Amino acid sequence: MLTEEKKRRIVNAHLERIYRISDKEYQRRVWIRGEGPECEDFDEICCFFGEMGDYIMKNYKDFGLTENQYTILRTFRDQFQIFSDKNDWPPAFIDTPEWTRITIMAKEVLEAFDYKK
């Protein structure tokens, strides 16, 4: 059984990944140019985002998410998954209107959770 502290850490780690999805400057620096100190790429974001997101979504009430947070997170997850299934090379998509839409949706999720980096 997860403690409340562990649940909070899991949600915060997930929100940190969503923050990275929302931040094009981070993406250019880390995903495209490979500058640190972070070391990750788009594929890693997709894998961790999917695994952790699915776990949180299946147990969202246990994680203390409101119905509104659940809905906005689910909508974002679905749209991100559709996008990432078709796109895997950040230099090719980072400046597209479709990716801009994803980054805006990510910011909306962060706002719904009152997440501040």
Backbone bond lengths (Angstrom), bond angles and torsions (degrees), N, CA, C in turn:
res aa  C-N    CA-C-N  psi(-1)  N-CA   C-N-CA  omega(-1)  CA-C   N-CA-C  phi
1 M - - - 1.447 - - 1.522 109.22 -
2 L 1.316 115.11 136.29 1.459 120.65 -179.60 1.524 110.92 -83.95
3 T 1.308 115.07 137.73 1.466 119.39 174.20 1.520 108.75 -75.98
4 E 1.316 116.53 164.24 1.460 121.03 177.76 1.528 110.34 -61.35
5 E 1.315 116.58 -37.74 1.470 120.81 178.39 1.528 110.93 -62.97
6 K 1.316 116.90 -43.35 1.476 121.28 179.36 1.532 110.05 -65.25
7 K 1.305 117.48 -41.53 1.475 120.95 177.38 1.524 110.45 -60.76
8 R 1.335 116.00 -43.00 1.457 120.54 -179.94 1.522 110.29 -62.56
9 R 1.341 116.81 -41.64 1.463 120.99 178.69 1.527 111.80 -64.64
10 I 1.315 116.78 -39.01 1.469 120.78 179.02 1.527 110.08 -64.17
11 V 1.322 116.90 -46.88 1.464 120.53 179.09 1.526 110.15 -63.02
12 N 1.328 117.76 -43.31 1.463 120.72 179.67 1.531 111.97 -63.67
13 A 1.322 117.10 -38.29 1.466 120.04 177.14 1.523 110.57 -64.51
14 H 1.315 116.25 -38.16 1.465 120.64 177.78 1.527 110.03 -66.59
15 L 1.312 116.35 -43.08 1.461 120.17 178.55 1.527 111.22 -65.17
16 E 1.317 117.58 -32.92 1.471 120.69 175.88 1.524 110.01 -61.86
17 R 1.305 117.92 -40.91 1.467 120.51 177.46 1.525 110.82 -66.00
18 I 1.320 116.10 -39.04 1.468 119.23 177.22 1.527 109.60 -65.19
19 Y 1.328 116.93 -37.25 1.460 120.26 175.77 1.535 109.75 -58.74
20 R 1.317 117.54 -43.62 1.461 121.36 179.60 1.525 111.06 -64.00
21 I 1.321 116.49 -34.23 1.463 120.60 176.47 1.528 110.31 -69.55
22 S 1.307 117.54 -28.24 1.465 121.38 -178.13 1.527 113.55 -81.22
23 D 1.319 118.20 -14.79 1.461 122.82 -168.42 1.536 112.12 -110.67
24 K 1.332 116.30 99.35 1.466 120.28 -177.89 1.523 112.77 -66.02
25 E 1.302 118.25 -32.11 1.471 119.37 178.17 1.529 110.22 -65.40
26 Y 1.326 116.62 -41.64 1.464 120.63 174.64 1.531 109.41 -58.95
27 Q 1.310 117.32 -46.13 1.461 122.37 -178.07 1.524 111.03 -61.41
28 R 1.319 116.97 -43.71 1.467 119.83 178.37 1.532 110.30 -62.88
29 R 1.328 115.88 -44.35 1.463 120.67 -176.53 1.529 112.12 -68.73
30 V 1.343 117.14 -47.24 1.466 120.75 -171.98 1.525 112.01 -93.96
31 W 1.306 117.95 -51.74 1.463 120.46 -175.31 1.526 112.65 -72.88
32 I 1.333 116.24 -38.18 1.465 118.75 -174.09 1.527 111.78 -95.07
33 R 1.340 118.04 -51.69 1.468 120.47 -176.54 1.531 112.74 -87.04
34 G 1.335 117.50 -15.09 1.459 120.93 178.75 1.518 113.94 69.78
35 E 1.328 116.56 25.88 1.460 120.83 178.55 1.521 109.10 -86.84
36 G 1.299 117.24 142.96 1.459 121.88 -177.02 1.494 113.45 -93.14
37 P 1.289 116.94 -163.01 1.462 124.01 15.00 1.529 113.23 -81.28
38 E 1.321 118.41 -11.65 1.464 120.65 178.59 1.532 109.46 -68.70
39 C 1.317 113.90 153.10 1.459 119.56 179.43 1.525 107.98 -137.21
40 E 1.315 115.31 93.11 1.463 120.02 177.79 1.515 108.04 -156.67
41 D 1.304 115.71 167.77 1.455 120.26 174.97 1.526 108.96 -135.49
42 F 1.303 115.53 178.11 1.460 120.95 -177.09 1.525 111.70 -60.05
43 D 1.323 117.36 -39.11 1.474 120.38 179.66 1.525 111.49 -60.58
44 E 1.337 116.08 -41.66 1.467 119.27 178.51 1.522 111.36 -63.48
45 I 1.322 116.14 -42.74 1.469 120.00 177.85 1.520 109.21 -58.29
46 C 1.329 116.80 -45.84 1.465 120.58 -178.59 1.526 111.55 -61.27
47 C 1.317 117.15 -45.57 1.470 120.74 -178.73 1.520 112.02 -64.08
48 F 1.327 116.30 -52.79 1.460 120.05 -178.57 1.524 111.06 -65.91
49 F 1.321 116.07 -39.27 1.460 119.73 -179.76 1.524 110.02 -61.59
50 G 1.310 116.98 -44.49 1.457 120.85 -179.25 1.513 112.72 -66.53
51 E 1.328 116.50 -48.50 1.464 120.23 -177.71 1.522 111.88 -63.37
52 M 1.316 115.77 -52.31 1.453 119.62 -177.24 1.533 110.84 -68.98
53 G 1.320 115.33 -40.64 1.462 119.69 -179.68 1.515 112.13 -61.54
54 D 1.316 116.44 -44.05 1.465 119.68 179.04 1.528 111.40 -61.79
55 Y 1.325 115.88 -41.13 1.462 120.14 179.45 1.528 111.01 -63.03
56 I 1.320 115.94 -45.45 1.470 119.80 178.61 1.518 110.62 -65.06
57 M 1.320 116.78 -43.90 1.471 120.54 -177.28 1.537 111.48 -62.41
58 K 1.315 116.87 -40.20 1.464 120.30 -179.44 1.528 111.87 -66.76
59 N 1.314 116.16 -26.28 1.460 121.80 -176.04 1.532 111.75 -122.88
60 Y 1.323 116.81 32.49 1.462 120.22 -169.04 1.530 113.48 -59.33
61 K 1.310 118.54 -35.79 1.462 119.53 179.09 1.526 110.54 -67.75
62 D 1.307 116.26 -37.76 1.461 120.70 178.22 1.535 111.23 -65.60
63 F 1.331 116.08 -27.64 1.463 120.91 177.88 1.527 112.21 -87.18
64 G 1.323 117.14 0.73 1.455 121.13 176.08 1.517 115.46 79.77
65 L 1.333 117.70 18.39 1.453 120.21 178.38 1.522 109.98 -76.57
66 T 1.321 115.10 141.54 1.463 119.82 174.51 1.532 108.31 -77.55
67 E 1.308 116.47 166.74 1.465 120.37 176.88 1.526 110.05 -59.87
68 N 1.331 117.42 -40.99 1.464 121.59 178.77 1.523 110.94 -62.85
69 Q 1.322 117.62 -45.22 1.464 120.52 178.54 1.525 110.79 -62.60
70 Y 1.315 116.33 -43.12 1.460 120.67 178.26 1.524 110.60 -59.76
71 T 1.318 116.77 -46.62 1.464 121.18 -177.46 1.518 111.46 -63.02
72 I 1.319 117.20 -47.74 1.467 119.76 -178.41 1.527 111.02 -67.72
73 L 1.325 117.02 -36.30 1.460 120.99 177.77 1.527 110.57 -67.54
74 R 1.319 116.92 -42.88 1.473 120.92 178.85 1.523 110.75 -62.73
75 T 1.329 117.11 -45.06 1.462 121.43 179.63 1.523 110.43 -60.99
76 F 1.332 115.69 -45.22 1.459 119.45 178.23 1.523 111.25 -62.68
77 R 1.323 116.74 -47.23 1.470 120.60 -179.98 1.523 110.92 -56.27
78 D 1.320 116.49 -45.17 1.466 120.65 -178.74 1.525 111.35 -62.56
79 Q 1.334 116.92 -45.01 1.460 120.79 -179.86 1.531 111.75 -68.53
80 F 1.328 116.36 -39.46 1.464 120.02 177.30 1.521 110.31 -63.06
81 Q 1.314 117.01 -41.52 1.473 120.54 -179.44 1.526 111.03 -64.95
82 I 1.319 117.05 -42.23 1.471 120.13 177.36 1.526 109.72 -59.92
83 F 1.334 115.83 -45.66 1.457 120.31 -179.65 1.524 111.17 -63.73
84 S 1.331 116.99 -49.88 1.471 120.26 -175.05 1.526 112.82 -69.54
85 D 1.328 117.80 -22.48 1.466 119.87 175.24 1.530 111.41 -67.90
86 K 1.330 116.45 -25.97 1.461 121.50 -177.00 1.524 113.36 -104.62
87 N 1.330 117.03 -13.77 1.467 121.29 -174.09 1.520 109.84 -134.02
88 D 1.333 115.52 133.84 1.465 117.55 179.83 1.525 113.34 -141.89
89 W 1.313 118.94 6.79 1.455 121.88 -177.35 1.527 109.63 -125.08
90 P 1.344 117.38 96.26 1.465 121.47 -175.10 1.529 115.77 -48.96
91 P 1.341 120.14 -40.33 1.461 117.14 179.34 1.532 112.88 -59.78
92 A 1.325 116.36 -26.57 1.463 120.01 -179.16 1.525 112.76 -83.33
93 F 1.325 117.72 -23.46 1.471 117.97 -174.38 1.520 116.05 -118.31
94 I 1.317 118.59 -12.11 1.465 119.92 -169.69 1.535 113.64 -58.24
95 D 1.315 117.46 -31.38 1.466 119.70 -178.08 1.524 113.60 -102.98
96 T 1.327 116.80 15.62 1.465 119.10 179.13 1.527 110.77 -83.50
97 P 1.310 117.03 154.57 1.473 119.73 176.28 1.527 112.24 -61.16
98 E 1.324 117.39 -32.25 1.459 120.64 -179.65 1.537 110.82 -65.27
99 W 1.343 116.40 -42.42 1.465 119.02 179.41 1.527 110.39 -70.77
100 T 1.313 116.44 -37.67 1.467 119.45 176.52 1.520 109.61 -57.98
101 R 1.313 116.94 -40.99 1.467 121.15 177.68 1.531 110.61 -61.13
102 I 1.334 117.50 -41.51 1.464 121.44 178.27 1.528 110.11 -63.37
103 T 1.329 117.50 -43.53 1.469 119.75 -179.53 1.526 111.20 -64.70
104 I 1.306 116.97 -37.05 1.474 120.52 177.03 1.523 110.34 -65.83
105 M 1.319 116.76 -42.92 1.466 120.23 177.46 1.526 110.61 -61.90
106 A 1.328 117.17 -39.16 1.466 121.05 177.91 1.525 110.24 -60.71
107 K 1.315 116.63 -42.42 1.465 120.78 178.17 1.527 110.97 -63.08
108 E 1.318 116.91 -35.61 1.468 120.77 177.59 1.527 111.10 -66.38
109 V 1.319 116.80 -37.90 1.469 120.34 175.95 1.523 109.64 -62.46
110 L 1.325 115.77 -48.12 1.470 119.88 -179.79 1.526 111.46 -58.63
111 E 1.314 115.50 -38.61 1.469 120.03 178.40 1.527 110.47 -65.96
112 A 1.319 117.91 -40.78 1.465 121.79 -179.92 1.515 111.07 -63.33
113 F 1.328 117.26 -28.66 1.461 122.15 179.48 1.525 112.00 -97.43
114 D 1.322 116.14 1.05 1.470 121.90 -176.79 1.524 110.07 52.17
115 Y 1.340 115.25 43.37 1.459 121.59 -177.48 1.518 110.49 -85.69
116 K 1.301 115.64 128.43 1.463 122.17 175.77 1.521 107.78 -125.02
117 K 1.301 116.66 129.34 1.476 121.04 178.53 1.512 109.28 -74.10
